[in-house]
Amino acid sequence: VQLQASGGGLVQSGGSLRLSCAASGITFSIYRMGWYRQAPGKQRDLVATITKFGTTDYYLDSVKGRFTISRDNAKNTVRLQMNSLKPEDTAVYYCWGSTGREYWGQGTKVTVSS
């Protein structure tokens, strides 16, 4: 099982990034997928989730209206479009999948400069 996250980087405040997570080794279409993030010295927080049917069912309050999660079951991919980025969005972002059993990706680092 592999969840390969990509798309992180350095961006100025107000900018945008799109994270992608390519899944392999699982039947992607039956998994609820999502993104977590962990800032330095802080706990890992759930950012957004999307059901196997493509319905978005959770956003962290601080990202509502700025981030959009989506999935493409034909490509075994989940994405996180991040707009209007703020320095407080700086973190390592982890792809996550679950049917009850959970899987995690390796993380991709997002740095937002002020």
N, CA, C and O atoms as a GROMACS GRO file, in nm:
protein
  456
    1VAL      N    1   0.085  -0.119   0.000
    1VAL     CA    2   0.000   0.000   0.000
    1VAL      C    3   0.088   0.124   0.000
    1VAL      O    4   0.183   0.135   0.078
    2GLN      N    5   0.056   0.215  -0.089
    2GLN     CA    6   0.134   0.339  -0.095
    2GLN      C    7   0.042   0.456  -0.124
    2GLN      O    8  -0.041   0.452  -0.215
    3LEU      N    9   0.059   0.561  -0.044
    3LEU     CA   10  -0.008   0.688  -0.069
    3LEU      C   11   0.102   0.790  -0.092
    3LEU      O   12   0.169   0.832   0.003
    4GLN      N   13   0.120   0.830  -0.216
    4GLN     CA   14   0.231   0.916  -0.255
    4GLN      C   15   0.181   1.058  -0.271
    4GLN      O   16   0.113   1.091  -0.368
    5ALA      N   17   0.217   1.143  -0.174
    5ALA     CA   18   0.174   1.283  -0.178
    5ALA      C   19   0.278   1.368  -0.250
    5ALA      O   20   0.398   1.342  -0.243
    6SER      N   21   0.229   1.469  -0.318
    6SER     CA   22   0.317   1.562  -0.388
    6SER      C   23   0.249   1.698  -0.397
    6SER      O   24   0.131   1.712  -0.367
    7GLY      N   25   0.328   1.797  -0.439
    7GLY     CA   26   0.271   1.929  -0.463
    7GLY      C   27   0.304   2.034  -0.360
    7GLY      O   28   0.269   2.150  -0.377
    8GLY      N   29   0.371   1.995  -0.253
    8GLY     CA   30   0.409   2.092  -0.153
    8GLY      C   31   0.519   2.184  -0.204
    8GLY      O   32   0.575   2.163  -0.311
    9GLY      N   33   0.548   2.286  -0.126
    9GLY     CA   34   0.653   2.379  -0.163
    9GLY      C   35   0.643   2.508  -0.083
    9GLY      O   36   0.573   2.517   0.017
   10LEU      N   37   0.716   2.606  -0.132
   10LEU     CA   38   0.720   2.738  -0.069
   10LEU      C   39   0.635   2.835  -0.151
   10LEU      O   40   0.649   2.844  -0.273
   11VAL      N   41   0.547   2.906  -0.083
   11VAL     CA   42   0.458   3.000  -0.151
   11VAL      C   43   0.440   3.122  -0.062
   11VAL      O   44   0.447   3.112   0.061
   12GLN      N   45   0.416   3.234  -0.122
   12GLN     CA   46   0.391   3.356  -0.045
   12GLN      C   47   0.248   3.358   0.007
   12GLN      O   48   0.158   3.294  -0.049
   13SER      N   49   0.229   3.430   0.114
   13SER     CA   50   0.095   3.448   0.170
   13SER      C   51   0.000   3.499   0.062
   13SER      O   52   0.032   3.591  -0.013
   14GLY      N   53  -0.117   3.438   0.055
   14GLY     CA   54  -0.215   3.472  -0.048
   14GLY      C   55  -0.207   3.386  -0.172
   14GLY      O   56  -0.294   3.391  -0.258
   15GLY      N   57  -0.102   3.307  -0.181
   15GLY     CA   58  -0.084   3.222  -0.297
   15GLY      C   59  -0.161   3.093  -0.289
   15GLY      O   60  -0.239   3.070  -0.197
   16SER      N   61  -0.138   3.007  -0.388
   16SER     CA   62  -0.210   2.881  -0.399
   16SER      C   63  -0.114   2.764  -0.423
   16SER      O   64  -0.007   2.781  -0.481
   17LEU      N   65  -0.155   2.649  -0.378
   17LEU     CA   66  -0.087   2.524  -0.408
   17LEU      C   67  -0.192   2.416  -0.425
   17LEU      O   68  -0.302   2.425  -0.369
   18ARG      N   69  -0.160   2.315  -0.502
   18ARG     CA   70  -0.247   2.198  -0.514
   18ARG      C   71  -0.169   2.074  -0.477
   18ARG      O   72  -0.068   2.041  -0.541
   19LEU      N   73  -0.214   2.007  -0.376
   19LEU     CA   74  -0.154   1.882  -0.334
   19LEU      C   75  -0.225   1.766  -0.403
   19LEU      O   76  -0.347   1.770  -0.425
   20SER      N   77  -0.148   1.665  -0.437
   20SER     CA   78  -0.204   1.544  -0.494
   20SER      C   79  -0.155   1.423  -0.417
   20SER      O   80  -0.045   1.423  -0.362
   21CYS      N   81  -0.237   1.322  -0.415
   21CYS     CA   82  -0.200   1.197  -0.350
   21CYS      C   83  -0.242   1.083  -0.441
   21CYS      O   84  -0.360   1.064  -0.470
   22ALA      N   85  -0.143   1.007  -0.486
   22ALA     CA   86  -0.169   0.893  -0.572
   22ALA      C   87  -0.165   0.765  -0.488
   22ALA      O   88  -0.066   0.738  -0.420
   23ALA      N   89  -0.271   0.688  -0.494
   23ALA     CA   90  -0.282   0.568  -0.413
   23ALA      C   91  -0.256   0.444  -0.498
   23ALA      O   92  -0.297   0.437  -0.614
   24SER      N   93  -0.190   0.348  -0.439
   24SER     CA   94  -0.170   0.219  -0.504
   24SER      C   95  -0.175   0.109  -0.398
   24SER      O   96  -0.146   0.132  -0.281
   25GLY      N   97  -0.214  -0.008  -0.443
   25GLY     CA   98  -0.219  -0.121  -0.350
   25GLY      C   99  -0.347  -0.131  -0.271
   25GLY      O  100  -0.362  -0.219  -0.186
   26ILE      N  101  -0.442  -0.041  -0.300
   26ILE     CA  102  -0.572  -0.047  -0.233
   26ILE      C  103  -0.681  -0.033  -0.338
   26ILE      O  104  -0.657   0.014  -0.449
   27THR      N  105  -0.802  -0.075  -0.301
   27THR     CA  106  -0.917  -0.050  -0.386
   27THR      C  107  -0.964   0.091  -0.354
   27THR      O  108  -1.051   0.112  -0.269
   28PHE      N  109  -0.906   0.187  -0.422
   28PHE     CA  110  -0.920   0.328  -0.387
   28PHE      C  111  -1.065   0.371  -0.374
   28PHE      O  112  -1.100   0.448  -0.285
   29SER      N  113  -1.150   0.321  -0.462
   29SER     CA  114  -1.287   0.371  -0.470
   29SER      C  115  -1.371   0.340  -0.347
   29SER      O  116  -1.478   0.398  -0.330
   30ILE      N  117  -1.325   0.250  -0.260
   30ILE     CA  118  -1.404   0.218  -0.141
   30ILE      C  119  -1.352   0.292  -0.018
   30ILE      O  120  -1.408   0.277   0.090
   31TYR      N  121  -1.247   0.371  -0.035
   31TYR     CA  122  -1.185   0.439   0.077
   31TYR      C  123  -1.235   0.580   0.095
   31TYR      O  124  -1.247   0.656  -0.002
   32ARG      N  125  -1.266   0.616   0.218
   32ARG     CA  126  -1.278   0.756   0.255
   32ARG      C  127  -1.137   0.812   0.258
   32ARG      O  128  -1.047   0.751   0.315
   33MET      N  129  -1.117   0.927   0.196
   33MET     CA  130  -0.984   0.985   0.184
   33MET      C  131  -0.980   1.122   0.250
   33MET      O  132  -1.084   1.185   0.271
   34GLY      N  133  -0.861   1.166   0.281
   34GLY     CA  134  -0.851   1.296   0.344
   34GLY      C  135  -0.708   1.344   0.354
   34GLY      O  136  -0.614   1.279   0.309
   35TRP      N  137  -0.696   1.460   0.413
   35TRP     CA  138  -0.566   1.522   0.439
   35TRP      C  139  -0.558   1.566   0.584
   35TRP      O  140  -0.652   1.624   0.639
   36TYR      N  141  -0.446   1.537   0.645
   36TYR     CA  142  -0.411   1.588   0.776
   36TYR      C  143  -0.292   1.683   0.758
   36TYR      O  144  -0.228   1.684   0.653
   37ARG      N  145  -0.265   1.762   0.860
   37ARG     CA  146  -0.144   1.843   0.860
   37ARG      C  147  -0.087   1.851   1.000
   37ARG      O  148  -0.158   1.842   1.100
   38GLN      N  149   0.044   1.870   1.004
   38GLN     CA  150   0.111   1.883   1.132
   38GLN      C  151   0.214   1.994   1.121
   38GLN      O  152   0.311   1.984   1.046
   39ALA      N  153   0.192   2.098   1.198
   39ALA     CA  154   0.286   2.209   1.206
   39ALA      C  155   0.394   2.175   1.308
   39ALA      O  156   0.371   2.093   1.397
   40PRO      N  157   0.510   2.237   1.297
   40PRO     CA  158   0.619   2.208   1.392
   40PRO      C  159   0.575   2.229   1.536
   40PRO      O  160   0.522   2.334   1.571
   41GLY      N  161   0.596   2.128   1.618
   41GLY     CA  162   0.565   2.138   1.759
   41GLY      C  163   0.419   2.126   1.794
   41GLY      O  164   0.380   2.146   1.909
   42LYS      N  165   0.335   2.093   1.695
   42LYS     CA  166   0.192   2.085   1.719
   42LYS      C  167   0.139   1.946   1.685
   42LYS      O  168   0.207   1.866   1.620
   43GLN      N  169   0.017   1.919   1.729
   43GLN     CA  170  -0.045   1.791   1.699
   43GLN      C  171  -0.089   1.787   1.553
   43GLN      O  172  -0.102   1.890   1.486
   44ARG      N  173  -0.112   1.665   1.506
   44ARG     CA  174  -0.161   1.647   1.371
   44ARG      C  175  -0.311   1.675   1.369
   44ARG      O  176  -0.386   1.621   1.449
   45ASP      N  177  -0.352   1.760   1.277
   45ASP     CA  178  -0.493   1.800   1.267
   45ASP      C  179  -0.554   1.750   1.137
   45ASP      O  180  -0.489   1.748   1.032
   46LEU      N  181  -0.678   1.709   1.144
   46LEU     CA  182  -0.753   1.672   1.026
   46LEU      C  183  -0.790   1.800   0.950
   46LEU      O  184  -0.843   1.894   1.009
   47VAL      N  185  -0.763   1.802   0.820
   47VAL     CA  186  -0.789   1.922   0.739
   47VAL      C  187  -0.918   1.907   0.658
   47VAL      O  188  -1.003   1.996   0.658
   48ALA      N  189  -0.932   1.795   0.590
   48ALA     CA  190  -1.049   1.775   0.505
   48ALA      C  191  -1.065   1.626   0.475
   48ALA      O  192  -0.967   1.552   0.469
   49THR      N  193  -1.189   1.585   0.455
   49THR     CA  194  -1.215   1.447   0.414
   49THR      C  195  -1.320   1.444   0.306
   49THR      O  196  -1.401   1.536   0.290
   50ILE      N  197  -1.317   1.334   0.229
   50ILE     CA  198  -1.412   1.315   0.120
   50ILE      C  199  -1.453   1.168   0.120
   50ILE      O  200  -1.369   1.080   0.133
   51THR      N  201  -1.582   1.143   0.104
   51THR     CA  202  -1.631   1.006   0.107
   51THR      C  203  -1.596   0.932  -0.021
   51THR      O  204  -1.550   0.992  -0.119
   52LYS      N  205  -1.617   0.801  -0.020
   52LYS     CA  206  -1.588   0.722  -0.139
   52LYS      C  207  -1.677   0.763  -0.256
   52LYS      O  208  -1.644   0.736  -0.372
   53PHE      N  209  -1.789   0.828  -0.226
   53PHE     CA  210  -1.879   0.872  -0.331
   53PHE      C  211  -1.843   1.010  -0.385
   53PHE      O  212  -1.905   1.058  -0.480
   54GLY      N  213  -1.743   1.074  -0.325
   54GLY     CA  214  -1.701   1.206  -0.370
   54GLY      C  215  -1.768   1.321  -0.298
   54GLY      O  216  -1.757   1.436  -0.339
   55THR      N  217  -1.836   1.290  -0.189
   55THR     CA  218  -1.898   1.394  -0.108
   55THR      C  219  -1.800   1.444  -0.004
   55THR      O  220  -1.742   1.365   0.071
   56THR      N  221  -1.782   1.573   0.002
   56THR     CA  222  -1.695   1.631   0.103
   56THR      C  223  -1.770   1.633   0.236
   56THR      O  224  -1.881   1.686   0.243
   57ASP      N  225  -1.711   1.575   0.340
   57ASP     CA  226  -1.785   1.567   0.464
   57ASP      C  227  -1.717   1.632   0.583
   57ASP      O  228  -1.769   1.629   0.694
   58TYR      N  229  -1.598   1.692   0.559
   58TYR     CA  230  -1.534   1.765   0.668
   58TYR      C  231  -1.432   1.862   0.614
   58TYR      O  232  -1.355   1.830   0.524
   59TYR      N  233  -1.431   1.982   0.672
   59TYR     CA  234  -1.323   2.080   0.657
   59TYR      C  235  -1.291   2.138   0.794
   59TYR      O  236  -1.381   2.169   0.871
   60LEU      N  237  -1.164   2.151   0.822
   60LEU     CA  238  -1.120   2.224   0.940
   60LEU      C  239  -1.173   2.368   0.928
   60LEU      O  240  -1.169   2.427   0.821
   61ASP      N  241  -1.223   2.421   1.038
   61ASP     CA  242  -1.285   2.554   1.033
   61ASP      C  243  -1.194   2.659   0.970
   61ASP      O  244  -1.240   2.744   0.893
   62SER      N  245  -1.067   2.654   1.002
   62SER     CA  246  -0.975   2.758   0.956
   62SER      C  247  -0.945   2.752   0.807
   62SER      O  248  -0.885   2.844   0.753
   63VAL      N  249  -0.985   2.644   0.739
   63VAL     CA  250  -0.958   2.634   0.595
   63VAL      C  251  -1.085   2.642   0.512
   63VAL      O  252  -1.078   2.645   0.389
   64LYS      N  253  -1.200   2.647   0.577
   64LYS     CA  254  -1.327   2.654   0.503
   64LYS      C  255  -1.329   2.778   0.413
   64LYS      O  256  -1.294   2.888   0.454
   65GLY      N  257  -1.370   2.756   0.288
   65GLY     CA  258  -1.376   2.864   0.192
   65GLY      C  259  -1.244   2.888   0.120
   65GLY      O  260  -1.240   2.964   0.023
   66ARG      N  261  -1.137   2.825   0.165
   66ARG     CA  262  -1.006   2.843   0.101
   66ARG      C  263  -0.953   2.714   0.040
   66ARG      O  264  -0.887   2.716  -0.064
   67PHE      N  265  -0.982   2.602   0.104
   67PHE     CA  266  -0.932   2.472   0.058
   67PHE      C  267  -1.047   2.391  -0.002
   67PHE      O  268  -1.162   2.401   0.043
   68THR      N  269  -1.015   2.311  -0.102
   68THR     CA  270  -1.114   2.223  -0.163
   68THR      C  271  -1.053   2.086  -0.183
   68THR      O  272  -0.948   2.072  -0.247
   69ILE      N  273  -1.117   1.985  -0.130
   69ILE     CA  274  -1.073   1.847  -0.151
   69ILE      C  275  -1.155   1.786  -0.263
   69ILE      O  276  -1.274   1.812  -0.277
   70SER      N  277  -1.088   1.703  -0.343
   70SER     CA  278  -1.157   1.634  -0.452
   70SER      C  279  -1.090   1.500  -0.476
   70SER      O  280  -0.979   1.476  -0.428
   71ARG      N  281  -1.157   1.414  -0.550
   71ARG     CA  282  -1.098   1.285  -0.580
   71ARG      C  283  -1.134   1.243  -0.721
   71ARG      O  284  -1.235   1.285  -0.778
   72ASP      N  285  -1.049   1.157  -0.776
   72ASP     CA  286  -1.072   1.098  -0.908
   72ASP      C  287  -1.052   0.948  -0.892
   72ASP      O  288  -0.939   0.899  -0.890
   73ASN      N  289  -1.161   0.876  -0.880
   73ASN     CA  290  -1.150   0.732  -0.856
   73ASN      C  291  -1.090   0.657  -0.975
   73ASN      O  292  -1.031   0.550  -0.958
   74ALA      N  293  -1.105   0.712  -1.094
   74ALA     CA  294  -1.047   0.648  -1.212
   74ALA      C  295  -0.895   0.656  -1.212
   74ALA      O  296  -0.827   0.572  -1.270
   75LYS      N  297  -0.842   0.759  -1.144
   75LYS     CA  298  -0.697   0.779  -1.138
   75LYS      C  299  -0.640   0.749  -1.000
   75LYS      O  300  -0.521   0.771  -0.976
   76ASN      N  301  -0.724   0.698  -0.910
   76ASN     CA  302  -0.678   0.667  -0.773
   76ASN      C  303  -0.607   0.786  -0.709
   76ASN      O  304  -0.501   0.771  -0.648
   77THR      N  305  -0.666   0.902  -0.723
   77THR     CA  306  -0.601   1.025  -0.678
   77THR      C  307  -0.697   1.110  -0.595
   77THR      O  308  -0.816   1.121  -0.626
   78VAL      N  309  -0.644   1.168  -0.490
   78VAL     CA  310  -0.716   1.268  -0.412
   78VAL      C  311  -0.632   1.396  -0.412
   78VAL      O  312  -0.509   1.391  -0.403
   79ARG      N  313  -0.699   1.509  -0.421
   79ARG     CA  314  -0.629   1.636  -0.431
   79ARG      C  315  -0.678   1.733  -0.323
   79ARG      O  316  -0.789   1.720  -0.271
   80LEU      N  317  -0.595   1.829  -0.293
   80LEU     CA  318  -0.632   1.937  -0.202
   80LEU      C  319  -0.588   2.068  -0.267
   80LEU      O  320  -0.469   2.098  -0.273
   81GLN      N  321  -0.685   2.143  -0.315
   81GLN     CA  322  -0.658   2.275  -0.371
   81GLN      C  323  -0.658   2.375  -0.258
   81GLN      O  324  -0.758   2.389  -0.186
   82MET      N  325  -0.548   2.445  -0.241
   82MET     CA  326  -0.532   2.539  -0.131
   82MET      C  327  -0.514   2.679  -0.186
   82MET      O  328  -0.414   2.708  -0.252
   83ASN      N  329  -0.608   2.765  -0.159
   83ASN     CA  330  -0.604   2.904  -0.205
   83ASN      C  331  -0.593   2.998  -0.087
   83ASN      O  332  -0.619   2.960   0.028
   84SER      N  333  -0.557   3.120  -0.116
   84SER     CA  334  -0.546   3.224  -0.011
   84SER      C  335  -0.466   3.173   0.108
   84SER      O  336  -0.507   3.187   0.223
   85LEU      N  337  -0.353   3.114   0.079
   85LEU     CA  338  -0.273   3.052   0.185
   85LEU      C  339  -0.220   3.156   0.283
   85LEU      O  340  -0.190   3.269   0.247
   86LYS      N  341  -0.211   3.113   0.409
   86LYS     CA  342  -0.166   3.198   0.519
   86LYS      C  343  -0.044   3.133   0.584
   86LYS      O  344  -0.025   3.012   0.574
   87PRO      N  345   0.039   3.211   0.650
   87PRO     CA  346   0.155   3.153   0.719
   87PRO      C  347   0.116   3.042   0.816
   87PRO      O  348   0.192   2.947   0.836
   88GLU      N  349   0.000   3.052   0.877
   88GLU     CA  350  -0.044   2.948   0.971
   88GLU      C  351  -0.083   2.818   0.903
   88GLU      O  352  -0.111   2.719   0.971
   89ASP      N  353  -0.087   2.816   0.770
   89ASP     CA  354  -0.108   2.691   0.697
   89ASP      C  355   0.021   2.612   0.680
   89ASP      O  356   0.019   2.499   0.631
   90THR      N  357   0.132   2.670   0.719
   90THR     CA  358   0.260   2.603   0.709
   90THR      C  359   0.260   2.475   0.792
   90THR      O  360   0.233   2.478   0.912
   91ALA      N  361   0.289   2.363   0.727
   91ALA     CA  362   0.285   2.233   0.794
   91ALA      C  363   0.330   2.126   0.695
   91ALA      O  364   0.347   2.152   0.576
   92VAL      N  365   0.347   2.007   0.747
   92VAL     CA  366   0.360   1.890   0.661
   92VAL      C  367   0.220   1.833   0.644
   92VAL      O  368   0.150   1.809   0.742
   93TYR      N  369   0.180   1.813   0.521
   93TYR     CA  370   0.047   1.764   0.488
   93TYR      C  371   0.056   1.615   0.453
   93TYR      O  372   0.139   1.572   0.373
   94TYR      N  373  -0.033   1.539   0.516
   94TYR     CA  374  -0.034   1.394   0.498
   94TYR      C  375  -0.164   1.348   0.434
   94TYR      O  376  -0.273   1.389   0.474
   95CYS      N  377  -0.150   1.264   0.337
   95CYS     CA  378  -0.264   1.199   0.275
   95CYS      C  379  -0.307   1.082   0.364
   95CYS      O  380  -0.224   1.016   0.426
   96TRP      N  381  -0.435   1.058   0.369
   96TRP     CA  382  -0.491   0.955   0.459
   96TRP      C  383  -0.605   0.884   0.391
   96TRP      O  384  -0.683   0.946   0.318
   97GLY      N  385  -0.614   0.755   0.414
   97GLY     CA  386  -0.724   0.678   0.359
   97GLY      C  387  -0.776   0.580   0.462
   97GLY      O  388  -0.698   0.527   0.542
   98SER      N  389  -0.906   0.555   0.460
   98SER     CA  390  -0.962   0.467   0.562
   98SER      C  391  -1.088   0.396   0.514
   98SER      O  392  -1.174   0.454   0.447
   99THR      N  393  -1.095   0.268   0.552
   99THR     CA  394  -1.222   0.196   0.547
   99THR      C  395  -1.252   0.144   0.686
   99THR      O  396  -1.332   0.053   0.706
  100GLY      N  397  -1.186   0.207   0.784
  100GLY     CA  398  -1.181   0.152   0.919
  100GLY      C  399  -1.035   0.122   0.948
  100GLY      O  400  -0.982   0.164   1.050
  101ARG      N  401  -0.972   0.052   0.861
  101ARG     CA  402  -0.826   0.039   0.862
  101ARG      C  403  -0.770   0.164   0.794
  101ARG      O  404  -0.818   0.207   0.689
  102GLU      N  405  -0.666   0.219   0.855
  102GLU     CA  406  -0.613   0.346   0.806
  102GLU      C  407  -0.477   0.328   0.739
  102GLU      O  408  -0.398   0.241   0.775
  103TYR      N  409  -0.454   0.414   0.641
  103TYR     CA  410  -0.324   0.423   0.575
  103TYR      C  411  -0.284   0.570   0.566
  103TYR      O  412  -0.368   0.659   0.551
  104TRP      N  413  -0.152   0.591   0.574
  104TRP     CA  414  -0.097   0.727   0.571
  104TRP      C  415   0.010   0.738   0.464
  104TRP      O  416   0.084   0.644   0.438
  105GLY      N  417   0.016   0.855   0.400
  105GLY     CA  418   0.124   0.884   0.309
  105GLY      C  419   0.243   0.940   0.385
  105GLY      O  420   0.240   0.955   0.507
  106GLN      N  421   0.348   0.971   0.310
  106GLN     CA  422   0.474   1.013   0.372
  106GLN      C  423   0.478   1.162   0.404
  106GLN      O  424   0.568   1.206   0.476
  107GLY      N  425   0.385   1.239   0.354
  107GLY     CA  426   0.383   1.382   0.384
  107GLY      C  427   0.451   1.466   0.279
  107GLY      O  428   0.549   1.425   0.218
  108THR      N  429   0.396   1.584   0.260
  108THR     CA  430   0.458   1.682   0.173
  108THR      C  431   0.455   1.816   0.245
  108THR      O  432   0.354   1.855   0.303
  109LYS      N  433   0.567   1.886   0.241
  109LYS     CA  434   0.583   2.006   0.322
  109LYS      C  435   0.532   2.130   0.249
  109LYS      O  436   0.564   2.153   0.132
  110VAL      N  437   0.452   2.207   0.319
  110VAL     CA  438   0.400   2.334   0.268
  110VAL      C  439   0.452   2.446   0.357
  110VAL      O  440   0.432   2.443   0.479
  111THR      N  441   0.517   2.543   0.297
  111THR     CA  442   0.567   2.659   0.371
  111THR      C  443   0.509   2.784   0.309
  111THR      O  444   0.526   2.810   0.190
  112VAL      N  445   0.441   2.863   0.392
  112VAL     CA  446   0.380   2.987   0.345
  112VAL      C  447   0.453   3.103   0.411
  112VAL      O  448   0.452   3.117   0.534
  113SER      N  449   0.517   3.184   0.331
  113SER     CA  450   0.592   3.298   0.384
  113SER      C  451   0.504   3.422   0.392
  113SER      O  452   0.414   3.442   0.310
  114SER      N  453   0.531   3.504   0.492
  114SER     CA  454   0.450   3.625   0.511
  114SER      C  455   0.506   3.742   0.432
  114SER      O  456   0.450   3.852   0.436
   0.00000   0.00000   0.00000
